[in-house]
Amino acid sequence: MKVLTFNYLALLLASAPLTAIAGNKDVKDGKWEFKYDKETSTLAYRQNGKTLLQGATVRAVDANRDTIYAKDYPEVSLSSVRIKDAFGEGRRHTYRYHGLDGKSELHHNIYVYPSLPYILTDAVIVSETPTSSTNISPITTSAPTSLITGKGDIRIYDMPFANDNWATFNSRKWEPGKSVTSCEATAIYNVDTRKAVVIGSVDHSVWKAGITVIPGDNNTIAGLTAEAGYISDRTWDTFTDGRASSKEHGEVRGKKIASPRFMVGAFEDWRDGLETFGVANTVLCPKYEWDKDESLFGWQSWGGMEWGLNYESAMSVLDYFEKELKPAGFHNEKGRCHIVLDSGWNALSDDELRKFADKCKALGFAAGIYATPFSYWGGEDAIRNNELWEGGRLGEMVLKADGKPRKINGWSLDPTHPAVKESNRRTFEKFRKLGFEFVKIDFMNNGTQEADQWYDPNVTTGLQAYNIGMDYVTEFAGDMMLDYSIAPIFPAKAHVRRIGCDAWGDLPQSMYTLNCINGSWWLDKVYAFNDPDHMCLSKVPFSGKGSNDENESRIRYTCGLMTGMTLLGGTYAYEGPTKDMYGKPFKVVGYDEERALATNYASNKDLTAMGRIGKTFRPVDGKFDNFSTLYNHNDISVDSEFYLDTPESLYYVVFNYDTASGAKNIEIPYSRLGVKAGEFAGVKELWTGETFSPSETSLTIPAKDVRIFRLDRK
């Protein structure tokens, strides 16, 4: 495992003394200008001569819960200093707001780096005595600003905080007066020209962040706020169903209280902007690189076995991989598969687990297992009675809000409690000793919730506690591959993150997975792999989940190939016992048709080669204009076209989600893909094996199906 660590404060090195700038409070620094309006004491942000924001000020909540604005301070001064930090060499420009009776100073920092296409900005409350805050916004404005993205179809990129409860990504249409809050980051972009402004937090060690955009008339921004201290039902801190809720973000305390740095920049292509944002997030929290595999293939037990997982069936799945899938070529470029025992693995004894891991190793595979580090799955009475559990008292280990135990799905454990830490140490030590090389870590949101207090008195926010927990989980895991399952997007302290929640194999489930690819393809800049969840290609007999429609199974399998992580989720075992599942007996074995379908797909060398690229496909347009229903009406929206450009070939994937109108004809949109037909020698469709000339104008996608076109360069 390659993990780099940085001491952020130590990296901020001034190479010149702080210099006060009297009189003029405008800043011109390379392609950036910050125009100070003396009448309103606000700033306009300009990049390459174009205004991104105007009328912007700093907003903060102080220890008295009063909201204060930098523009209301009677005195302001400007100073600049050269810096060299983790982002590079540049200058920090600081506006110091002071002189407001009874209030701490506010400092607004703007960091400009000539080598970067964006600036960073933060705000700091500065006090002579210790103080506190629950919310700081380095940018807030209600002044109308004309968009640099031009006229046309303007969208607001909307990102969830986490993937629990089938949360989706969205592209919100520009509707004047209808505000949109995106967690951690947003992009305001023009679908047609792709021009965009991207704003987002690049530090997730203390604060949860949100970006709120208020659309105005004639494609103007009527308001925008980038805030640290954002909580809502989307961050799993507030509930309306009676579960314990937090009233505010945790307090941050000290004489200097800084927001995270927010990236701000204009881009010619919103997709480039989000990918740049992804890379920016690896500066302070370096990417967990993985050099053992360039792509991931394998199997996870949950999709086909769930609580029916048992030793006999698990070993029989290995037999299937050995006899059929591995000879067919279903493995990565190193011949490896990851075979993962999901929730329910504790039905196997330690001796059985060891034998399973040993057999995986003998086949050249990696054995995987499952953990929920910050969740307690017992009853509430045990918490209220402060019963002994895992070496600690539950009433002290479970987080509380207003004195009530916190819960999302399971009860939320305090990551800073010694008994929680020790329990995880024992768990991961056991996994490593038994020979497991991969661990799926689930229900991580529980460790991020705001609370009344934590065991560690220095911790005052949910993300502070979560970072502590993830740091020791990483330490305990050693060289195991870590795969977040239900988890926040940031901080990225794992090799892999599941981009969505549980998904099976019917069309709406696949559209949900594709929504998550649509909105978070760029996270492979942050994580080594995006996990699209288990590939269930057939209907699960005991639950009825999924589909036996081969068109739908092609769509689901393509989801894995498009991320470089193709883990099957069916049952597949040749033999196994009968289990009682959901009130009816179920024999935990696969069936001939299920195995034959998976073997057939595995035998397609072109598809396998695409999956071995190990990269996530980009959306072509970002319209999110195909709708379906998973659990609520039209709760899924997704594009139908994705692509990946490589030196040898360009892969262009087209989905037809229509179940009623039949096939659709398409033309390869060369200009939208940024290429010319003359660059290519030929086109091959990978599911059917058909070949085409690059100049052919009409290609057909059957109803409820997918086609993958590989355009091979001359």
C-alpha positions in Angstrom: 0.0 0.0 0.0 1.5 3.4 -1.0 0.2 6.1 1.3 1.9 9.5 1.6 1.3 11.8 4.5 1.7 15.6 4.7 1.9 18.0 7.5 -0.2 20.7 6.0 0.8 23.5 8.2 4.5 22.7 8.0 4.3 22.8 4.2 3.1 26.5 4.1 6.5 28.1 3.8 6.7 31.9 3.3 9.7 32.9 1.2 9.1 36.6 1.6 7.8 38.7 4.5 4.2 39.7 4.7 3.8 43.0 2.9 0.9 45.4 3.6 -0.7 47.0 0.5 -2.1 50.5 1.3 -4.9 52.3 -0.6 -5.9 50.2 -3.6 -7.3 46.9 -2.5 -7.5 45.3 -5.9 -5.4 42.3 -6.7 -4.0 41.4 -10.1 -2.1 38.1 -10.1 -1.4 36.5 -13.5 -4.7 35.5 -15.1 -6.6 36.3 -11.9 -8.1 39.6 -10.7 -9.9 40.4 -7.5 -11.7 43.7 -7.6 -12.6 45.3 -4.3 -15.7 47.4 -4.2 -15.3 50.2 -1.6 -19.0 51.0 -1.5 -20.1 47.5 -0.6 -16.8 46.1 0.8 -17.2 43.0 -1.4 -15.0 41.3 -4.1 -15.4 40.3 -7.7 -13.5 37.3 -8.9 -12.2 37.5 -12.5 -10.3 34.8 -14.4 -8.8 35.7 -17.8 -10.8 38.9 -17.9 -14.1 37.2 -17.3 -16.2 37.6 -14.1 -16.9 34.4 -12.2 -18.5 36.0 -9.1 -19.2 39.5 -7.9 -20.5 41.0 -4.6 -18.8 38.2 -2.7 -18.0 38.4 1.0 -17.2 36.1 3.9 -19.9 34.9 6.3 -19.4 33.1 9.7 -21.3 32.0 12.7 -19.5 33.1 15.9 -19.5 31.5 19.4 -22.7 33.4 20.3 -24.4 31.9 17.2 -24.5 35.3 15.6 -24.0 35.5 11.9 -21.3 38.0 10.9 -20.3 39.3 7.5 -16.9 40.6 6.4 -18.6 43.4 4.4 -20.0 44.8 7.7 -16.6 45.5 9.2 -15.5 49.1 9.2 -11.8 48.5 8.5 -10.1 46.3 5.9 -6.5 45.9 4.9 -4.8 43.8 2.2 -1.5 42.0 2.4 0.3 39.5 0.1 3.1 37.0 0.6 4.9 34.5 -1.5 4.2 30.9 -0.5 5.4 27.4 -1.3 3.1 24.6 -0.1 1.7 21.3 -1.1 -0.1 22.9 -4.1 3.0 24.5 -5.4 4.5 28.0 -5.5 2.4 31.1 -5.6 1.1 34.0 -3.6 -1.4 34.3 -0.7 -3.5 37.5 -0.7 -5.2 38.2 2.7 -8.0 40.6 3.3 -8.2 41.4 7.0 -11.5 42.6 8.3 -11.5 44.2 11.7 -12.9 46.9 13.9 -16.4 45.5 14.4 -17.3 46.1 18.0 -17.4 42.9 20.1 -16.5 40.7 17.2 -13.5 38.7 16.2 -11.5 39.6 13.1 -12.3 37.8 9.8 -9.4 37.0 7.4 -10.1 36.0 3.8 -7.2 34.2 2.1 -6.9 33.8 -1.6 -4.2 31.5 -2.9 -3.0 31.9 -6.5 -0.6 29.4 -8.1 0.6 30.2 -11.7 0.9 26.5 -12.5 -2.8 25.7 -11.6 -6.0 26.5 -13.5 -7.8 27.4 -10.3 -7.4 29.5 -7.1 -8.0 28.3 -3.6 -9.7 30.4 -0.9 -10.5 30.1 2.8 -11.8 32.2 5.7 -10.4 32.4 9.2 -11.9 33.7 12.4 -9.1 35.3 14.4 -9.6 36.0 18.1 -7.3 37.0 21.0 -9.0 34.5 23.2 -10.4 31.0 22.4 -13.7 31.0 20.5 -15.8 28.7 18.4 -17.8 28.4 15.2 -20.2 25.9 13.6 -20.2 27.5 10.1 -17.8 29.5 7.9 -18.4 30.5 4.3 -15.4 32.0 2.5 -17.7 32.8 -0.4 -21.2 34.1 -0.2 -23.0 36.5 -2.6 -26.4 37.6 -3.6 -25.2 39.9 -6.3 -26.4 38.9 -9.8 -23.5 37.6 -11.9 -23.7 36.9 -15.6 -22.5 33.3 -16.3 -19.4 32.8 -18.3 -20.9 29.6 -19.6 -23.0 31.6 -22.1 -26.6 31.1 -23.2 -28.2 27.7 -23.7 -28.9 24.7 -21.5 -27.3 25.6 -18.2 -27.0 22.9 -15.5 -26.0 22.7 -11.8 -24.1 19.5 -10.9 -25.5 18.1 -7.7 -23.4 15.6 -5.7 -24.6 13.6 -2.7 -22.5 13.4 0.5 -22.6 9.6 0.5 -24.1 6.7 -1.3 -26.5 5.4 1.4 -30.2 4.8 0.7 -29.6 4.9 -3.1 -28.6 8.5 -3.2 -28.1 9.7 -6.8 -26.1 12.3 -8.7 -28.0 14.9 -10.7 -27.7 17.7 -13.3 -30.3 20.3 -12.1 -31.8 22.4 -14.8 -31.5 26.2 -14.4 -34.7 27.3 -12.8 -34.7 30.9 -11.6 -35.2 31.1 -7.8 -35.0 27.4 -7.2 -31.8 26.9 -5.2 -29.6 23.8 -5.4 -27.2 22.6 -2.7 -24.6 20.1 -3.8 -22.4 18.4 -1.2 -18.7 19.3 -1.2 -18.6 20.5 -4.8 -20.6 21.7 -7.8 -20.1 22.6 -11.4 -22.2 25.2 -13.2 -22.0 24.2 -16.9 -23.4 24.7 -20.3 -24.4 21.3 -21.8 -23.8 22.5 -25.4 -20.5 24.4 -25.1 -19.4 22.4 -21.9 -17.9 25.7 -20.4 -18.1 25.6 -16.6 -17.3 27.1 -13.3 -16.3 24.5 -10.7 -16.3 25.2 -6.9 -15.5 22.6 -4.2 -13.8 21.9 -0.9 -10.4 20.2 -1.2 -9.9 19.5 2.5 -12.2 17.0 4.4 -10.4 16.7 7.7 -12.7 18.9 9.9 -15.7 20.3 8.1 -18.6 19.0 6.0 -19.2 21.4 3.1 -22.0 22.4 0.8 -22.2 24.7 -2.3 -25.6 26.4 -2.7 -26.5 28.0 -6.1 -29.5 30.2 -6.6 -30.3 30.6 -10.3 -31.4 34.0 -11.6 -33.1 35.3 -14.7 -31.3 35.3 -18.0 -28.8 32.7 -16.9 -27.4 34.8 -14.1 -26.4 33.6 -10.7 -28.7 35.3 -8.2 -26.8 33.9 -5.2 -24.0 31.4 -4.3 -22.5 30.2 -1.0 -19.6 27.9 -0.4 -20.0 26.9 3.2 -18.1 24.8 5.7 -20.5 23.5 8.4 -23.2 22.2 6.1 -25.4 19.4 7.5 -28.8 18.1 6.4 -30.6 14.8 5.8 -28.2 14.3 3.0 -25.2 14.2 5.4 -27.2 11.8 7.6 -27.2 14.3 10.5 -30.9 15.4 10.5 -34.0 13.1 10.3 -37.7 13.6 10.3 -38.7 10.1 11.3 -37.9 10.3 15.0 -34.2 9.3 14.9 -31.8 11.4 16.9 -30.8 14.5 14.9 -28.1 17.2 15.2 -29.2 20.8 15.2 -26.0 22.1 13.8 -22.5 21.1 12.7 -20.0 20.4 15.4 -18.1 23.3 16.9 -14.6 24.1 15.8 -12.6 25.8 18.5 -9.5 27.8 18.9 -8.0 31.3 18.5 -7.8 30.8 14.8 -10.7 28.8 13.1 -10.2 28.2 9.5 -12.6 26.9 6.9 -11.3 24.3 4.4 -9.8 25.6 1.2 -12.3 25.8 -1.6 -11.2 25.5 -5.2 -12.6 28.0 -7.7 -12.0 27.9 -11.4 -13.4 28.3 -14.9 -12.9 25.5 -17.4 -13.6 25.0 -21.1 -15.1 21.6 -20.3 -17.0 20.8 -17.1 -15.6 17.2 -17.1 -12.1 18.5 -17.1 -13.0 20.8 -14.2 -14.4 17.9 -12.1 -11.4 15.7 -12.9 -9.1 18.6 -11.9 -11.1 18.9 -8.7 -10.5 15.2 -8.1 -6.8 15.6 -8.5 -6.8 18.7 -6.2 -8.4 16.5 -3.5 -5.3 14.2 -3.5 -2.9 17.0 -2.5 -3.8 17.1 1.2 -5.1 13.5 1.3 -2.9 11.6 -1.2 -4.5 8.9 -3.3 -4.2 5.4 -2.0 -2.3 3.9 -4.9 -2.6 0.1 -5.7 0.2 -1.5 -7.8 -0.9 -5.2 -7.5 -3.7 -4.9 -10.0 -4.5 -2.7 -13.0 -8.1 -3.9 -13.0 -10.3 -6.0 -10.8 -12.3 -9.1 -11.7 -14.0 -11.6 -9.3 -17.1 -12.3 -7.3 -19.0 -11.0 -4.2 -21.3 -13.3 -2.2 -24.0 -10.8 -1.3 -25.7 -10.5 -4.7 -26.6 -14.2 -5.0 -26.2 -15.7 -1.5 -26.9 -12.9 1.1 -27.5 -14.6 4.5 -27.3 -18.0 2.8 -23.5 -17.7 2.6 -21.9 -21.0 3.8 -18.6 -22.9 3.5 -19.7 -25.5 1.0 -21.2 -23.1 -1.4 -18.3 -20.6 -1.2 -15.8 -23.4 -2.0 -18.0 -24.5 -4.9 -17.9 -21.0 -6.3 -14.1 -21.4 -6.4 -14.6 -24.7 -8.2 -16.7 -22.8 -10.8 -14.0 -20.1 -11.3 -11.3 -22.8 -11.6 -13.2 -25.0 -14.0 -15.0 -22.5 -16.2 -14.3 -18.8 -15.6 -10.6 -18.8 -15.3 -10.1 -20.9 -18.5 -12.5 -18.6 -20.3 -10.2 -15.6 -19.5 -12.3 -14.0 -16.7 -9.4 -12.5 -14.7 -7.2 -9.4 -14.8 -4.0 -9.0 -16.7 -2.1 -10.8 -13.9 -4.5 -13.7 -13.8 -6.0 -12.6 -10.5 -9.6 -12.5 -9.3 -10.9 -11.1 -6.0 -13.3 -13.5 -4.4 -15.2 -11.7 -1.6 -17.2 -13.1 1.3 -19.7 -10.4 2.1 -21.9 -9.9 5.1 -22.8 -13.3 6.6 -19.2 -14.6 6.5 -19.3 -15.3 10.2 -21.4 -18.4 9.4 -18.0 -19.9 8.6 -15.6 -21.1 11.3 -12.1 -19.7 11.4 -10.8 -23.0 10.1 -13.2 -22.8 7.1 -12.3 -19.2 6.5 -8.6 -20.1 6.4 -9.2 -23.0 4.0 -11.2 -20.7 1.7 -8.4 -18.1 1.7 -5.8 -20.8 1.1 -7.7 -22.2 -1.9 -8.0 -18.6 -3.3 -4.3 -18.2 -3.0 -3.6 -21.6 -4.6 -5.7 -20.5 -7.6 -3.8 -17.2 -7.8 -6.8 -15.3 -6.5 -7.2 -12.9 -3.6 -9.6 -13.7 -0.8 -11.9 -10.9 0.4 -14.1 -10.3 3.4 -16.4 -7.7 5.0 -16.5 -5.4 8.0 -18.6 -2.6 9.5 -16.1 -0.7 11.8 -18.4 2.0 13.2 -21.7 0.1 13.5 -23.4 -1.8 16.3 -26.3 -4.1 15.1 -27.9 -5.1 18.4 -30.9 -3.6 20.1 -31.4 -0.2 21.7 -32.0 -1.6 25.1 -28.4 -2.8 25.4 -27.3 0.7 24.7 -29.6 2.3 27.2 -28.6 -0.3 29.8 -24.9 0.4 29.0 -24.2 -3.3 28.5 -20.7 -4.7 28.0 -19.8 -5.3 24.3 -16.5 -5.8 22.6 -14.6 -4.8 25.7 -16.5 -1.6 26.3 -19.8 -0.2 27.5 -22.3 0.4 24.7 -23.9 3.4 26.3 -20.4 5.1 26.1 -19.4 3.7 22.7 -22.5 4.8 20.7 -22.7 8.4 19.5 -25.6 10.6 20.8 -27.4 13.7 19.7 -29.4 15.5 22.4 -28.6 12.5 24.6 -30.3 10.0 22.2 -28.4 7.2 20.5 -27.5 8.0 16.9 -28.6 5.6 14.2 -28.6 5.4 10.4 -29.1 1.7 9.6 -27.0 0.4 12.5 -26.2 2.3 15.7 -23.3 4.7 15.2 -20.1 4.0 17.1 -17.7 6.6 18.3 -14.5 6.1 16.2 -12.4 7.7 18.9 -13.5 5.3 21.7 -10.7 2.9 22.8 -13.0 -0.1 22.8 -14.1 0.7 19.2 -10.5 1.0 18.1 -9.5 -2.2 19.9 -12.4 -4.1 18.4 -11.3 -3.1 14.9 -7.7 -4.0 15.7 -8.8 -7.5 16.6 -11.0 -7.8 13.5 -8.4 -6.7 11.0 -5.7 -8.8 12.7 -7.9 -11.8 12.4 -8.5 -11.1 8.7 -4.8 -10.8 7.9 -3.9 -13.9 9.9 -6.5 -15.9 8.1 -5.0 -14.9 4.7 -7.5 -12.3 3.4 -6.2 -9.6 1.1 -9.3 -7.5 0.5 -11.9 -6.1 2.8 -15.1 -4.4 1.9 -15.9 -1.8 4.6 -19.6 -0.9 5.0 -21.9 1.6 6.7 -19.1 4.1 7.1 -21.6 7.0 7.4 -22.2 6.0 11.0 -18.7 7.2 11.9 -19.2 10.7 10.3 -22.3 11.8 12.2 -22.2 15.0 14.4 -22.7 14.2 18.1 -23.0 15.7 21.5 -19.4 14.7 22.3 -16.7 12.1 21.5 -14.5 10.1 23.8 -11.5 12.1 22.6 -12.0 15.6 24.1 -10.0 17.2 21.2 -12.6 16.0 18.7 -15.6 18.3 18.1 -16.8 17.3 14.6 -18.0 14.2 12.8 -15.3 14.4 10.2 -12.5 14.8 12.8 -13.7 11.6 14.4 -14.1 9.8 11.1 -10.6 10.7 10.0 -9.2 9.3 13.2 -11.1 6.1 12.7 -10.0 5.6 9.1 -6.4 6.3 10.0 -6.3 3.4 12.4 -8.4 1.2 10.1 -5.7 1.8 7.4 -3.0 1.0 9.9 -4.7 -2.2 11.0 -5.4 -3.3 7.5 -1.7 -3.3 6.6 -1.4 -4.2 2.9 -5.0 -5.3 2.4 -7.0 -3.6 -0.3 -9.7 -1.4 1.3 -13.0 -1.0 -0.5 -15.5 1.5 1.0 -19.1 0.4 0.4 -21.7 2.7 2.0 -19.5 5.6 2.7 -19.1 9.4 2.2 -17.2 10.4 -1.0 -14.6 12.2 1.1 -12.1 11.8 2.7 -10.7 9.3 0.3 -8.8 7.0 2.7 -9.2 3.7 0.8 -8.2 2.2 -2.5 -11.7 1.6 -3.8 -15.1 3.2 -3.2 -18.5 1.8 -4.2 -20.1 4.6 -6.2 -23.6 3.5 -5.4 -25.7 1.4 -3.0 -26.8 -2.3 -3.5 -27.8 -2.9 -7.1 -29.0 -6.1 -8.8 -29.5 -6.8 -12.5 -32.8 -5.4 -13.8 -32.9 -2.3 -15.9 -33.7 0.3 -13.2 -31.0 -1.1 -11.0 -28.4 -0.8 -13.8 -29.7 2.7 -14.6 -29.0 3.6 -11.0 -25.5 2.3 -11.2 -25.0 4.2 -14.4 -26.3 7.4 -12.8 -23.4 7.0 -10.3 -20.9 6.4 -13.1 -22.4 9.5 -14.8 -21.9 11.7 -11.8 -18.7 10.3 -10.3 -16.5 8.9 -13.1 -13.9 11.5 -12.0 -13.4 9.8 -8.7 -10.9 7.4 -10.3 -8.6 10.4 -9.9 -9.2 10.1 -6.2 -9.5 6.4 -5.7 -7.6 3.6 -7.5 -10.9 2.1 -8.6 -14.6 2.9 -8.7 -16.7 0.0 -7.5 -20.0 -0.4 -9.4 -21.3 -3.1 -7.1 -21.8 -6.8 -7.7 -22.7 -7.7 -11.3 -25.9 -9.8 -10.9 -26.6 -11.2 -14.4 -29.6 -13.4 -13.5 -32.6 -13.4 -11.2 -31.8 -14.5 -7.7 -34.1 -17.5 -6.9 -34.8 -16.9 -3.3 -35.4 -13.1 -3.5 -36.6 -12.6 -7.1 -34.2 -9.7 -7.4 -32.7 -9.0 -10.8 -33.7 -10.3 -14.2 -33.2 -13.3 -16.5 -33.6 -11.0 -19.6 -30.3 -11.3 -21.4 -30.5 -7.7 -22.7 -30.6 -6.4 -19.2 -27.7 -8.7 -18.2 -25.6 -7.2 -21.0 -26.3 -3.7 -19.6 -25.4 -4.8 -16.1 -22.2 -6.5 -17.2 -21.2 -3.4 -19.1 -21.4 -1.3 -15.9 -18.5 -3.3 -14.5 -16.4 -3.2 -17.7 -16.9 0.6 -17.8 -15.2 1.0 -14.4 -12.5 -1.6 -14.6 -14.0 -3.5 -11.6 -16.1 -6.4 -12.7 -17.2 -8.5 -9.7 -20.0 -11.0 -10.4 -22.8 -11.3 -7.9 -24.7 -14.4 -8.7 -24.8 -17.7 -6.8 -22.8 -19.9 -9.3 -22.0 -22.7 -6.9 -22.3 -26.3 -8.2 -23.4 -27.6 -4.8 -24.4 -26.3 -1.4 -26.8 -26.8 1.5 -30.4 -25.7 1.9 -30.9 -22.5 4.0 -34.0 -20.8 5.2 -34.1 -17.4 3.5 -36.9 -14.9 4.1 -39.2 -17.6 5.4 -38.7 -20.1 2.7 -36.1 -22.9 2.1 -33.4 -22.0 -0.5 -30.7 -24.3 -1.8 -27.6 -22.2 -2.1 -26.5 -23.2 -5.5 -26.4 -21.6 -8.9 -28.2 -23.0 -12.0 -26.9 -24.1 -15.3 -28.3 -21.1 -17.3 -26.7 -18.6 -14.8 -23.3 -20.3 -15.0 -23.5 -20.6 -18.8 -24.3 -16.9 -19.3 -21.4 -15.7 -17.1 -19.0 -18.1 -18.9 -20.2 -16.9 -22.2 -19.6 -13.3 -21.3 -16.2 -14.2 -19.8 -15.2 -15.8 -23.1 -15.6 -12.6 -25.0 -11.9 -11.5 -25.2 -12.8 -8.0 -26.5 -15.0 -7.3 -23.5 -12.4 -8.6 -21.1 -9.7 -6.5 -22.7 -11.9 -3.4 -22.2 -12.5 -4.3 -18.5 -8.7 -4.7 -18.1 -8.1 -1.1 -19.0 -9.1 -0.3 -15.4 -10.5 3.2 -16.0 -14.0 4.7 -15.7 -15.8 6.0 -18.8 -16.8 9.6 -19.1 -20.3 10.8 -20.0 -20.5 12.4 -23.4 -23.0 15.2 -22.5 -24.0 15.3 -18.8 -27.7 15.8 -19.5 -29.0 13.1 -17.2 -32.1 13.0 -19.5 -33.2 9.4 -19.3 -35.5 8.6 -16.4 -36.6 5.5 -14.5 -38.0 4.5 -11.1 -36.1 2.5 -8.5 -37.9 3.3 -5.2 -39.6 6.6 -6.0 -41.1 8.0 -9.2 -38.4 9.1 -11.6 -35.7 8.9 -8.9 -33.1 7.9 -11.5 -31.8 10.1 -14.3 -28.9 9.1 -16.5 -27.2 9.7 -19.8 -27.2 7.1 -22.5 -23.7 7.7 -24.0 -20.3 7.2 -22.4 -16.8 7.0 -23.8 -13.1 6.3 -22.9 -10.2 7.4 -25.1 -7.0 5.4 -25.1 -3.9 5.6 -27.3 -5.0 2.6 -29.3 -8.7 2.9 -29.4 -11.7 5.0 -28.4 -14.5 3.1 -26.8 -18.0 4.5 -27.3 -20.9 2.9 -25.3 -24.5 3.6 -26.1 -27.5 2.4 -24.0 -31.1 2.2 -25.1 -33.2 2.3 -22.0 -36.5 2.3 -24.0 -38.5 -0.8 -23.4 -41.5 0.0 -25.6 -40.4 1.9 -28.8 -37.9 -0.6 -30.1 -34.5 -0.1 -31.5 -32.9 3.3 -32.0 -30.5 4.4 -34.7 -27.5 6.6 -33.8 -24.5 8.1 -35.6 -21.1 8.2 -33.9 -20.8 11.8 -32.7 -17.2 12.4 -33.6 -17.1 16.1 -32.9 -18.7 15.6 -29.4 -16.1 12.9 -28.8 -13.3 15.3 -29.7 -12.1 13.2 -32.6 -12.4 12.8 -36.4 -13.6 9.8 -38.3 -10.4 9.9 -40.4 -8.3 9.0 -37.3 -9.7 5.5 -37.3 -9.1 2.4 -39.4 -12.3 0.5 -38.3 -15.1 0.1 -35.8 -16.0 -3.1 -34.0 -19.1 -3.7 -31.8 -17.9 -5.8 -29.0 -21.1 -7.6 -28.0 -22.0 -8.9 -31.5 -18.5 -8.8 -33.1 -19.9 -6.8 -36.1 -17.5 -4.5 -37.8 -18.1 -1.2 -39.5 -16.4 1.5 -41.5 -15.8 4.7 -39.5 -17.8 6.5 -42.2 -20.9 4.4 -41.8 -23.6 6.8 -40.7 -26.2 4.6 -39.0 -25.7 2.1 -36.1 -28.6 0.3 -34.3 -29.1 -0.2 -30.6 -31.8 -2.7 -29.8 -34.5 -1.9 -27.3 -33.5 -2.3 -23.6 -29.9 -3.1 -24.6 -26.4 -1.8 -25.0 -23.7 -1.6 -27.7 -20.0 -1.0 -27.3 -18.2 0.4 -30.3 -14.4 0.2 -30.3 -12.9 2.7 -32.8 -9.4 1.5 -33.6 -6.9 4.1 -34.5 -4.9 3.8 -37.7 
